[in-house]
Amino acid sequence: SITKERTEVILQGTSSLDPNDPTAVWEEFEFKCKPGDLRRRPCLISPYHYRLDWLMWFAAFQTYEQNEWIIHLAGKLLAQEEEILSLLATNPFAGRDPP
């Protein structure tokens, strides 16, 4: 085992005009193999990992300043770039305006 506890980075977006509004609904971007929805069956890939999912795991051990690529990833998710969205399991904003 690597660690006894696992911290996760979760990326979410909202369609709310005011993200600070307590009634704003935040929706999670699901990754292909990164832990997320507890009702989803665990992913098993061997001998390799999905690289983005793997990087997200290690990013949780550090700050975003030490992982500047997360800021770029978030920007590309906001722009709804198809290349980036293809790396994810689900896009909660598919067919809607970007978050």
Stockholm file with secondary structure:
# STOCKHOLM 1.0

chainA/1-99         SITKERTEVILQGTSSLDPNDPTAVWEEFEFKCKPGDLRRRPCLISPYHYRLDWLMWFAAFQTYEQNEWIIHLAGKLLAQEEEILSLLATNPFAGRDPP
#=GR chainA/1-99 SS CCCSSCCCCCCEEECCSCTTSTTCCEEECEESSSSCCTTSCCCCCCSCCCHHHHHHHHHTTSCGGGCTHHHHHHHHHHTTCHHHHTTEEECTTTTSCCC
#=GC SS_cons        CCCSSCCCCCCEEECCSCTTSTTCCEEECEESSSSCCTTSCCCCCCSCCCHHHHHHHHHTTSCGGGCTHHHHHHHHHHTTCHHHHTTEEECTTTTSCCC
//
